[in-house]
Amino acid sequence: MPKMKTNRSAAKRFEKTGSGKFRRRRKNLRHILTKKNAKRKRRLGKATLVDRTNESAVRRLLPYV
């Protein structure tokens, strides 16, 4: 069986943590920032973990990470 290919777009978006979970960036911090308050923008700048329901999908995209 041939080697699986890593999805390169996913490889740039997700990284594995020490505990085996996946870290991702939050959405909504690229434009239309004037209506968002400072607290919200600050929170959006911080990374978060991929939800448990989507973790298996990310794991399939990144077989060797």
TORLO-102583 format. One record per atom (N, C-alpha, C, O, CB): residue number from 1; residue in three letters; atom name; x, y, z. Coordinates in nm, 4 decimals, decimal comma, always signed. Glycine has a CB too. Example, Ala and Ser with C-alpha at 12.3 -4.5 7.8 and 13.67 -1.06 7.14 Angstrom:
BEGIN
{1 Ala N {+1,3190 -0,5690 +0,7800}}
{1 Ala CA {+1,2300 -0,4500 +0,7800}}
{1 Ala C {+1,3200 -0,3300 +0,7800}}
{1 Ala O {+1,4236 -0,3319 +0,8465}}
{1 Ala CB {+1,1308 -0,4473 +0,9046}}
{2 Ser N {+1,2850 -0,2250 +0,7080}}
{2 Ser CA {+1,3670 -0,1060 +0,7140}}
{2 Ser C {+1,2900 +0,0030 +0,7870}}
{2 Ser O {+1,3409 +0,1138 +0,8039}}
{2 Ser CB {+1,4084 -0,0598 +0,5725}}
END
This chain:
BEGIN
{1 Met N {+0,0842 -0,1188 +0,0000}}
{1 Met CA {+0,0000 +0,0000 +0,0000}}
{1 Met C {+0,0882 +0,1243 +0,0000}}
{1 Met O {+0,1844 +0,1308 +0,0766}}
{1 Met CB {-0,0955 +0,0002 +0,1221}}
{2 Pro N {+0,0579 +0,2229 -0,0837}}
{2 Pro CA {+0,1428 +0,3426 -0,0902}}
{2 Pro C {+0,1275 +0,4293 +0,0343}}
{2 Pro O {+0,0302 +0,4196 +0,1090}}
{2 Pro CB {+0,1091 +0,4246 -0,2147}}
{3 Lys N {+0,2263 +0,5129 +0,0528}}
{3 Lys CA {+0,2202 +0,6053 +0,1659}}
{3 Lys C {+0,1060 +0,7038 +0,1460}}
{3 Lys O {+0,0723 +0,7397 +0,0332}}
{3 Lys CB {+0,3542 +0,6805 +0,1829}}
{4 Met N {+0,0471 +0,7470 +0,2567}}
{4 Met CA {-0,0592 +0,8467 +0,2497}}
{4 Met C {+0,0025 +0,9844 +0,2328}}
{4 Met O {+0,1139 +1,0095 +0,2789}}
{4 Met CB {-0,1487 +0,8418 +0,3761}}
{5 Lys N {-0,0696 +1,0728 +0,1672}}
{5 Lys CA {-0,0222 +1,2098 +0,1519}}
{5 Lys C {-0,0807 +1,2974 +0,2614}}
{5 Lys O {-0,1978 +1,2853 +0,2973}}
{5 Lys CB {-0,0589 +1,2654 +0,0132}}
{6 Thr N {+0,0030 +1,3854 +0,3135}}
{6 Thr CA {-0,0427 +1,4849 +0,4100}}
{6 Thr C {-0,1133 +1,5957 +0,3345}}
{6 Thr O {-0,0641 +1,6417 +0,2314}}
{6 Thr CB {+0,0756 +1,5413 +0,4943}}
{7 Asn N {-0,2260 +1,6382 +0,3837}}
{7 Asn CA {-0,2954 +1,7525 +0,3251}}
{7 Asn C {-0,2181 +1,8784 +0,3634}}
{7 Asn O {-0,2140 +1,9152 +0,4808}}
{7 Asn CB {-0,4451 +1,7603 +0,3736}}
{8 Arg N {-0,1573 +1,9441 +0,2661}}
{8 Arg CA {-0,0657 +2,0541 +0,2937}}
{8 Arg C {-0,1363 +2,1762 +0,3501}}
{8 Arg O {-0,0789 +2,2474 +0,4325}}
{8 Arg CB {+0,0079 +2,0921 +0,1685}}
{9 Ser N {-0,2595 +2,2022 +0,3076}}
{9 Ser CA {-0,3317 +2,3174 +0,3626}}
{9 Ser C {-0,3623 +2,2946 +0,5106}}
{9 Ser O {-0,3555 +2,3882 +0,5903}}
{9 Ser CB {-0,4629 +2,3425 +0,2837}}
{10 Ala N {-0,3958 +2,1712 +0,5476}}
{10 Ala CA {-0,4213 +2,1402 +0,6885}}
{10 Ala C {-0,2928 +2,1461 +0,7691}}
{10 Ala O {-0,2945 +2,1873 +0,8851}}
{10 Ala CB {-0,4858 +2,0018 +0,7025}}
{11 Ala N {-0,1819 +2,1057 +0,7097}}
{11 Ala CA {-0,0538 +2,1064 +0,7804}}
{11 Ala C {-0,0128 +2,2485 +0,8184}}
{11 Ala O {+0,0549 +2,2691 +0,9192}}
{11 Ala CB {+0,0552 +2,0416 +0,6940}}
{12 Lys N {-0,0535 +2,3454 +0,7384}}
{12 Lys CA {-0,0213 +2,4847 +0,7687}}
{12 Lys C {-0,1158 +2,5448 +0,8728}}
{12 Lys O {-0,0821 +2,6446 +0,9364}}
{12 Lys CB {-0,0257 +2,5677 +0,6415}}
{13 Arg N {-0,2327 +2,4855 +0,8906}}
{13 Arg CA {-0,3339 +2,5420 +0,9801}}
{13 Arg C {-0,3342 +2,4805 +1,1196}}
{13 Arg O {-0,3745 +2,5462 +1,2156}}
{13 Arg CB {-0,4692 +2,5252 +0,9192}}
{14 Phe N {-0,2902 +2,3566 +1,1322}}
{14 Phe CA {-0,2992 +2,2863 +1,2594}}
{14 Phe C {-0,1620 +2,2401 +1,3039}}
{14 Phe O {-0,0760 +2,2085 +1,2218}}
{14 Phe CB {-0,3944 +2,1674 +1,2489}}
{15 Glu N {-0,1421 +2,2365 +1,4363}}
{15 Glu CA {-0,0208 +2,1748 +1,4897}}
{15 Glu C {-0,0596 +2,0899 +1,6103}}
{15 Glu O {-0,1547 +2,1203 +1,6822}}
{15 Glu CB {+0,0861 +2,2829 +1,5287}}
{16 Lys N {+0,0151 +1,9848 +1,6299}}
{16 Lys CA {-0,0157 +1,8910 +1,7375}}
{16 Lys C {+0,0453 +1,9400 +1,8679}}
{16 Lys O {+0,1584 +1,9886 +1,8697}}
{16 Lys CB {+0,0358 +1,7496 +1,7035}}
{17 Thr N {-0,0293 +1,9272 +1,9767}}
{17 Thr CA {+0,0208 +1,9654 +2,1084}}
{17 Thr C {+0,0909 +1,8458 +2,1725}}
{17 Thr O {+0,0910 +1,7359 +2,1169}}
{17 Thr CB {-0,0949 +2,0166 +2,1992}}
{18 Gly N {+0,1488 +1,8672 +2,2863}}
{18 Gly CA {+0,2181 +1,7592 +2,3554}}
{18 Gly C {+0,1262 +1,6473 +2,3988}}
{18 Gly O {+0,1678 +1,5317 +2,4067}}
{18 Gly CB {+0,2894 +1,8128 +2,4740}}
{19 Ser N {+0,0013 +1,6808 +2,4271}}
{19 Ser CA {-0,0950 +1,5789 +2,4719}}
{19 Ser C {-0,1629 +1,5077 +2,3553}}
{19 Ser O {-0,2458 +1,4193 +2,3771}}
{19 Ser CB {-0,2009 +1,6427 +2,5607}}
{20 Gly N {-0,1288 +1,5450 +2,2310}}
{20 Gly CA {-0,1851 +1,4761 +2,1153}}
{20 Gly C {-0,3071 +1,5429 +2,0565}}
{20 Gly O {-0,3645 +1,4925 +1,9600}}
{20 Gly CB {-0,2198 +1,3380 +2,1522}}
{21 Lys N {-0,3483 +1,6566 +2,1133}}
{21 Lys CA {-0,4607 +1,7306 +2,0558}}
{21 Lys C {-0,4086 +1,8246 +1,9483}}
{21 Lys O {-0,2876 +1,8367 +1,9291}}
{21 Lys CB {-0,5379 +1,8097 +2,1653}}
{22 Phe N {-0,5002 +1,8914 +1,8780}}
{22 Phe CA {-0,4593 +1,9814 +1,7706}}
{22 Phe C {-0,4932 +2,1251 +1,8048}}
{22 Phe O {-0,6034 +2,1545 +1,8509}}
{22 Phe CB {-0,5256 +1,9418 +1,6392}}
{23 Arg N {-0,3981 +2,2146 +1,7821}}
{23 Arg CA {-0,4178 +2,3575 +1,8057}}
{23 Arg C {-0,4536 +2,4229 +1,6728}}
{23 Arg O {-0,4026 +2,3847 +1,5675}}
{23 Arg CB {-0,2901 +2,4235 +1,8687}}
{24 Arg N {-0,5426 +2,5227 +1,6794}}
{24 Arg CA {-0,5838 +2,5952 +1,5591}}
{24 Arg C {-0,5994 +2,7426 +1,5921}}
{24 Arg O {-0,6087 +2,7808 +1,7088}}
{24 Arg CB {-0,7162 +2,5379 +1,5017}}
{25 Arg N {-0,6020 +2,8251 +1,4877}}
{25 Arg CA {-0,6301 +2,9675 +1,5043}}
{25 Arg C {-0,7813 +2,9887 +1,5047}}
{25 Arg O {-0,8563 +2,9054 +1,4538}}
{25 Arg CB {-0,5625 +3,0515 +1,3915}}
{26 Arg N {-0,8255 +3,0999 +1,5621}}
{26 Arg CA {-0,9674 +3,1339 +1,5583}}
{26 Arg C {-0,9979 +3,2130 +1,4313}}
{26 Arg O {-0,9085 +3,2725 +1,3711}}
{26 Arg CB {-1,0082 +3,2147 +1,6841}}
{27 Lys N {-1,1234 +3,2131 +1,3921}}
{27 Lys CA {-1,1648 +3,2878 +1,2741}}
{27 Lys C {-1,2064 +3,4293 +1,3138}}
{27 Lys O {-1,2104 +3,4620 +1,4324}}
{27 Lys CB {-1,2805 +3,2156 +1,2016}}
{28 Asn N {-1,2369 +3,5119 +1,2162}}
{28 Asn CA {-1,2943 +3,6466 +1,2352}}
{28 Asn C {-1,1966 +3,7535 +1,2835}}
{28 Asn O {-1,2383 +3,8476 +1,3510}}
{28 Asn CB {-1,4058 +3,6383 +1,3323}}
{29 Leu N {-1,0690 +3,7419 +1,2512}}
{29 Leu CA {-0,9749 +3,8464 +1,2930}}
{29 Leu C {-0,9016 +3,9050 +1,1722}}
{29 Leu O {-0,7925 +3,9598 +1,1880}}
{29 Leu CB {-0,8731 +3,7899 +1,3946}}
{30 Arg N {-0,9582 +3,8951 +1,0534}}
{30 Arg CA {-0,8907 +3,9427 +0,9335}}
{30 Arg C {-0,9405 +4,0797 +0,8869}}
{30 Arg O {-0,8604 +4,1635 +0,8455}}
{30 Arg CB {-0,9082 +3,8425 +0,8229}}
{31 His N {-1,0691 +4,1026 +0,8932}}
{31 His CA {-1,1237 +4,2319 +0,8495}}
{31 His C {-1,2548 +4,2569 +0,9211}}
{31 His O {-1,3025 +4,1712 +0,9955}}
{31 His CB {-1,1441 +4,2357 +0,6950}}
{32 Ile N {-1,3138 +4,3742 +0,8991}}
{32 Ile CA {-1,4345 +4,4202 +0,9699}}
{32 Ile C {-1,4100 +4,4149 +1,1212}}
{32 Ile O {-1,4848 +4,3512 +1,1953}}
{32 Ile CB {-1,5591 +4,3325 +0,9312}}
{33 Leu N {-1,3046 +4,4825 +1,1649}}
{33 Leu CA {-1,2663 +4,4787 +1,3054}}
{33 Leu C {-1,3254 +4,5947 +1,3848}}
{33 Leu O {-1,3217 +4,5932 +1,5078}}
{33 Leu CB {-1,1159 +4,4798 +1,3177}}
{34 Thr N {-1,3798 +4,6953 +1,3164}}
{34 Thr CA {-1,4252 +4,8153 +1,3871}}
{34 Thr C {-1,5445 +4,7868 +1,4776}}
{34 Thr O {-1,5579 +4,8487 +1,5831}}
{34 Thr CB {-1,4616 +4,9242 +1,2875}}
{35 Lys N {-1,6304 +4,6948 +1,4380}}
{35 Lys CA {-1,7500 +4,6662 +1,5195}}
{35 Lys C {-1,7226 +4,5655 +1,6310}}
{35 Lys O {-1,8094 +4,5421 +1,7151}}
{35 Lys CB {-1,8620 +4,6138 +1,4308}}
{36 Lys N {-1,6041 +4,5060 +1,6329}}
{36 Lys CA {-1,5708 +4,4085 +1,7366}}
{36 Lys C {-1,4995 +4,4793 +1,8510}}
{36 Lys O {-1,4101 +4,5607 +1,8282}}
{36 Lys CB {-1,4826 +4,2939 +1,6795}}
{37 Asn N {-1,5388 +4,4484 +1,9727}}
{37 Asn CA {-1,4777 +4,5167 +2,0860}}
{37 Asn C {-1,3393 +4,4591 +2,1171}}
{37 Asn O {-1,3033 +4,3520 +2,0681}}
{37 Asn CB {-1,5682 +4,5063 +2,2092}}
{38 Ala N {-1,2631 +4,5306 +2,1981}}
{38 Ala CA {-1,1235 +4,4957 +2,2240}}
{38 Ala C {-1,1112 +4,3589 +2,2899}}
{38 Ala O {-1,0194 +4,2828 +2,2591}}
{38 Ala CB {-1,0581 +4,6016 +2,3119}}
{39 Lys N {-1,2028 +4,3279 +2,3797}}
{39 Lys CA {-1,1977 +4,1989 +2,4488}}
{39 Lys C {-1,2140 +4,0843 +2,3505}}
{39 Lys O {-1,1443 +3,9832 +2,3596}}
{39 Lys CB {-1,3061 +4,1912 +2,5569}}
{40 Arg N {-1,3057 +4,1004 +2,2570}}
{40 Arg CA {-1,3301 +3,9970 +2,1564}}
{40 Arg C {-1,2101 +3,9798 +2,0641}}
{40 Arg O {-1,1712 +3,8672 +2,0329}}
{40 Arg CB {-1,4544 +4,0311 +2,0744}}
{41 Lys N {-1,1511 +4,0915 +2,0200}}
{41 Lys CA {-1,0350 +4,0847 +1,9315}}
{41 Lys C {-0,9155 +4,0208 +2,0012}}
{41 Lys O {-0,8393 +3,9462 +1,9397}}
{41 Lys CB {-0,9980 +4,2243 +1,8821}}
{42 Arg N {-0,9000 +4,0505 +2,1289}}
{42 Arg CA {-0,7907 +3,9914 +2,2067}}
{42 Arg C {-0,8084 +3,8406 +2,2162}}
{42 Arg O {-0,7118 +3,7656 +2,2022}}
{42 Arg CB {-0,7841 +4,0536 +2,3479}}
{43 Arg N {-0,9302 +3,7960 +2,2398}}
{43 Arg CA {-0,9594 +3,6529 +2,2498}}
{43 Arg C {-0,9391 +3,5828 +2,1149}}
{43 Arg O {-0,8901 +3,4700 +2,1093}}
{43 Arg CB {-1,1035 +3,6312 +2,2996}}
{44 Leu N {-0,9773 +3,6509 +2,0069}}
{44 Leu CA {-0,9628 +3,5915 +1,8738}}
{44 Leu C {-0,8167 +3,5741 +1,8338}}
{44 Leu O {-0,7847 +3,4894 +1,7505}}
{44 Leu CB {-1,0339 +3,6771 +1,7708}}
{45 Gly N {-0,7288 +3,6534 +1,8924}}
{45 Gly CA {-0,5868 +3,6434 +1,8606}}
{45 Gly C {-0,5195 +3,5225 +1,9201}}
{45 Gly O {-0,4101 +3,4855 +1,8775}}
{45 Gly CB {-0,5165 +3,7648 +1,9063}}
{46 Lys N {-0,5824 +3,4598 +2,0182}}
{46 Lys CA {-0,5224 +3,3449 +2,0855}}
{46 Lys C {-0,5681 +3,2154 +2,0203}}
{46 Lys O {-0,6809 +3,2046 +1,9723}}
{46 Lys CB {-0,5581 +3,3447 +2,2349}}
{47 Ala N {-0,4793 +3,1182 +2,0193}}
{47 Ala CA {-0,5110 +2,9884 +1,9596}}
{47 Ala C {-0,6025 +2,9092 +2,0530}}
{47 Ala O {-0,6117 +2,9374 +2,1725}}
{47 Ala CB {-0,3812 +2,9084 +1,9297}}
{48 Thr N {-0,6695 +2,8100 +1,9959}}
{48 Thr CA {-0,7563 +2,7224 +2,0740}}
{48 Thr C {-0,7408 +2,5808 +2,0211}}
{48 Thr O {-0,6703 +2,5582 +1,9227}}
{48 Thr CB {-0,9055 +2,7690 +2,0676}}
{49 Leu N {-0,8057 +2,4867 +2,0851}}
{49 Leu CA {-0,7968 +2,3470 +2,0438}}
{49 Leu C {-0,9084 +2,3125 +1,9465}}
{49 Leu O {-1,0169 +2,3706 +1,9507}}
{49 Leu CB {-0,8023 +2,2544 +2,1656}}
{50 Val N {-0,8802 +2,2174 +1,8593}}
{50 Val CA {-0,9820 +2,1659 +1,7677}}
{50 Val C {-1,0846 +2,0899 +1,8505}}
{50 Val O {-1,0483 +2,0161 +1,9420}}
{50 Val CB {-0,9189 +2,0739 +1,6565}}
{51 Asp N {-1,2117 +2,1074 +1,8191}}
{51 Asp CA {-1,3195 +2,0404 +1,8916}}
{51 Asp C {-1,3077 +1,8893 +1,8755}}
{51 Asp O {-1,2583 +1,8397 +1,7742}}
{51 Asp CB {-1,4572 +2,0892 +1,8422}}
{52 Arg N {-1,3542 +1,8172 +1,9773}}
{52 Arg CA {-1,3447 +1,6712 +1,9779}}
{52 Arg C {-1,4163 +1,6076 +1,8591}}
{52 Arg O {-1,3732 +1,5037 +1,8092}}
{52 Arg CB {-1,4020 +1,6163 +2,1069}}
{53 Thr N {-1,5264 +1,6700 +1,8129}}
{53 Thr CA {-1,6029 +1,6140 +1,7007}}
{53 Thr C {-1,5280 +1,6257 +1,5690}}
{53 Thr O {-1,5514 +1,5465 +1,4778}}
{53 Thr CB {-1,7376 +1,6835 +1,6888}}
{54 Asn N {-1,4377 +1,7237 +1,5573}}
{54 Asn CA {-1,3623 +1,7428 +1,4332}}
{54 Asn C {-1,2227 +1,6837 +1,4384}}
{54 Asn O {-1,1508 +1,6849 +1,3385}}
{54 Asn CB {-1,3528 +1,8890 +1,4014}}
{55 Glu N {-1,1842 +1,6324 +1,5535}}
{55 Glu CA {-1,0465 +1,5867 +1,5700}}
{55 Glu C {-1,0140 +1,4688 +1,4790}}
{55 Glu O {-0,9027 +1,4611 +1,4269}}
{55 Glu CB {-1,0215 +1,5484 +1,7145}}
{56 Ser N {-1,1078 +1,3769 +1,4588}}
{56 Ser CA {-1,0809 +1,2612 +1,3738}}
{56 Ser C {-1,0618 +1,3038 +1,2286}}
{56 Ser O {-0,9818 +1,2437 +1,1568}}
{56 Ser CB {-1,1951 +1,1592 +1,3845}}
{57 Ala N {-1,1335 +1,4058 +1,1848}}
{57 Ala CA {-1,1177 +1,4562 +1,0480}}
{57 Ala C {-0,9791 +1,5175 +1,0290}}
{57 Ala O {-0,9144 +1,4950 +0,9267}}
{57 Ala CB {-1,2269 +1,5604 +1,0157}}
{58 Val N {-0,9342 +1,5944 +1,1272}}
{58 Val CA {-0,8015 +1,6560 +1,1194}}
{58 Val C {-0,6938 +1,5479 +1,1225}}
{58 Val O {-0,5929 +1,5572 +1,0526}}
{58 Val CB {-0,7805 +1,7566 +1,2355}}
{59 Arg N {-0,7162 +1,4470 +1,2032}}
{59 Arg CA {-0,6195 +1,3369 +1,2139}}
{59 Arg C {-0,6044 +1,2637 +1,0801}}
{59 Arg O {-0,4947 +1,2204 +1,0449}}
{59 Arg CB {-0,6632 +1,2376 +1,3239}}
{60 Arg N {-0,7142 +1,2499 +1,0061}}
{60 Arg CA {-0,7078 +1,1868 +0,8734}}
{60 Arg C {-0,6298 +1,2722 +0,7746}}
{60 Arg O {-0,5578 +1,2195 +0,6898}}
{60 Arg CB {-0,8488 +1,1613 +0,8196}}
{61 Leu N {-0,6441 +1,4058 +0,7855}}
{61 Leu CA {-0,5730 +1,4952 +0,6939}}
{61 Leu C {-0,4239 +1,4985 +0,7229}}
{61 Leu O {-0,3434 +1,5238 +0,6332}}
{61 Leu CB {-0,6300 +1,6358 +0,7024}}
{62 Leu N {-0,3865 +1,4729 +0,8483}}
{62 Leu CA {-0,2460 +1,4798 +0,8891}}
{62 Leu C {-0,2019 +1,3450 +0,9456}}
{62 Leu O {-0,1875 +1,3316 +1,0671}}
{62 Leu CB {-0,2243 +1,5923 +0,9939}}
{63 Pro N {-0,1802 +1,2449 +0,8600}}
{63 Pro CA {-0,1522 +1,1116 +0,9101}}
{63 Pro C {-0,0180 +1,0964 +0,9807}}
{63 Pro O {-0,0037 +1,0067 +1,0637}}
{63 Pro CB {-0,1585 +1,0166 +0,7986}}
{64 Tyr N {+0,0803 +1,1801 +0,9511}}
{64 Tyr CA {+0,2152 +1,1622 +1,0065}}
{64 Tyr C {+0,2553 +1,2714 +1,1048}}
{64 Tyr O {+0,3723 +1,2811 +1,1417}}
{64 Tyr CB {+0,3157 +1,1574 +0,8949}}
{65 Val N {+0,1605 +1,3530 +1,1475}}
{65 Val CA {+0,1917 +1,4621 +1,2411}}
{65 Val C {+0,1792 +1,4129 +1,3827}}
{65 Val O {+0,2013 +1,4892 +1,4767}}
{65 Val CB {+0,0993 +1,5831 +1,2187}}
END
